[in-house]
Amino acid sequence: MDILYFAWVRERIGLPKEKVETGARNVTELVEELKAREPRYAAAFEDISALRVALDQELSDFDASLEGVREVAFFPPMTGG
């Protein structure tokens, strides 16, 4: 599965995207797997209430299933301007 990181999430992790193998059933489990990798992931996902997630380019919730998902994107909330 491809994981994309945007804005300060990308800055903290140091990557714009990566391909991962996961056994996670939902986004929350995926986040826990990523946080356990190393401190930079733990820092990026410290407060998931400050993040949004999209599955295959559709805004979703952290309890959403990853079954059949090919792309997960993490980004901070956006504001209009």
JOMO-V646216 format. One record per pair of residues at least 6 apart in sequence whose C-alpha atoms are under 8 Angstrom apart, sorted by sequence separation. I is the first residue (numbers start at 1). J is the second residue. D is the distance in Angstrom with one decimal. If there is no record, write none. Layout:
i=I j=J d=D
i=I j=J d=D
//
This chain:
i=10 j=16 d=5.5
i=24 j=30 d=5.1
i=35 j=41 d=4.9
i=36 j=42 d=6.8
i=53 j=59 d=6.0
i=54 j=60 d=5.2
i=23 j=30 d=8.0
i=34 j=41 d=6.0
i=35 j=42 d=4.2
i=52 j=59 d=7.6
i=53 j=60 d=5.7
i=54 j=61 d=8.0
i=22 j=30 d=7.1
i=34 j=42 d=7.4
i=35 j=43 d=7.8
i=52 j=60 d=7.7
i=53 j=61 d=6.6
i=24 j=33 d=7.7
i=52 j=61 d=7.7
i=53 j=62 d=7.0
i=5 j=15 d=7.0
i=6 j=16 d=6.7
i=35 j=45 d=6.6
i=5 j=16 d=5.2
i=22 j=33 d=8.0
i=55 j=66 d=8.0
i=4 j=16 d=5.9
i=5 j=17 d=5.8
i=4 j=17 d=4.3
i=56 j=69 d=6.3
i=3 j=17 d=5.4
i=4 j=18 d=6.7
i=31 j=45 d=7.0
i=55 j=69 d=6.5
i=56 j=70 d=6.3
i=57 j=71 d=7.5
i=2 j=17 d=7.0
i=3 j=18 d=5.4
i=55 j=70 d=7.7
i=56 j=71 d=4.9
i=57 j=72 d=7.7
i=2 j=18 d=5.8
i=3 j=19 d=6.1
i=55 j=71 d=5.8
i=56 j=72 d=6.3
i=57 j=73 d=7.5
i=2 j=19 d=4.5
i=3 j=20 d=7.3
i=55 j=72 d=4.8
i=1 j=19 d=5.5
i=2 j=20 d=6.4
i=54 j=72 d=5.8
i=55 j=73 d=6.6
i=1 j=20 d=5.5
i=53 j=72 d=7.0
i=54 j=73 d=5.1
i=1 j=21 d=6.4
i=53 j=73 d=5.5
i=54 j=74 d=6.7
i=1 j=22 d=7.8
i=53 j=74 d=4.7
i=52 j=74 d=5.9
i=53 j=75 d=6.5
i=51 j=74 d=6.7
i=52 j=75 d=5.4
i=51 j=75 d=5.6
i=52 j=76 d=5.7
i=51 j=76 d=4.6
i=52 j=77 d=6.0
i=50 j=76 d=6.1
i=51 j=77 d=6.2
i=13 j=40 d=5.3
i=50 j=77 d=7.1
i=12 j=40 d=6.0
i=13 j=41 d=5.7
i=12 j=41 d=7.4
i=12 j=43 d=7.0
i=13 j=44 d=6.5
i=12 j=44 d=5.6
i=27 j=61 d=7.7
i=28 j=62 d=5.3
i=9 j=44 d=5.5
i=27 j=62 d=4.8
i=28 j=63 d=6.0
i=8 j=44 d=7.9
i=9 j=45 d=8.0
i=26 j=62 d=7.0
i=27 j=63 d=5.9
i=26 j=63 d=5.7
i=27 j=64 d=6.1
i=26 j=64 d=5.4
i=27 j=65 d=6.8
i=26 j=65 d=4.3
i=27 j=66 d=6.6
i=25 j=65 d=5.8
i=26 j=66 d=5.0
i=25 j=66 d=5.6
i=26 j=67 d=7.9
i=24 j=66 d=7.3
i=25 j=67 d=6.9
i=9 j=74 d=7.2
i=9 j=75 d=6.4
i=4 j=71 d=7.5
i=6 j=73 d=7.6
i=8 j=75 d=7.8
i=9 j=76 d=7.5
i=1 j=69 d=7.3
i=2 j=70 d=6.2
i=3 j=71 d=5.8
i=4 j=72 d=6.2
i=5 j=73 d=5.9
i=6 j=74 d=6.3
i=7 j=75 d=6.5
i=8 j=76 d=7.6
i=1 j=70 d=5.0
i=2 j=71 d=4.8
i=3 j=72 d=4.8
i=4 j=73 d=4.5
i=5 j=74 d=5.1
i=6 j=75 d=5.0
i=7 j=76 d=7.1
i=1 j=71 d=5.8
i=2 j=72 d=6.3
i=3 j=73 d=5.7
i=4 j=74 d=6.3
i=5 j=75 d=6.3
i=6 j=76 d=7.6
i=1 j=72 d=7.6
i=3 j=74 d=7.8
//
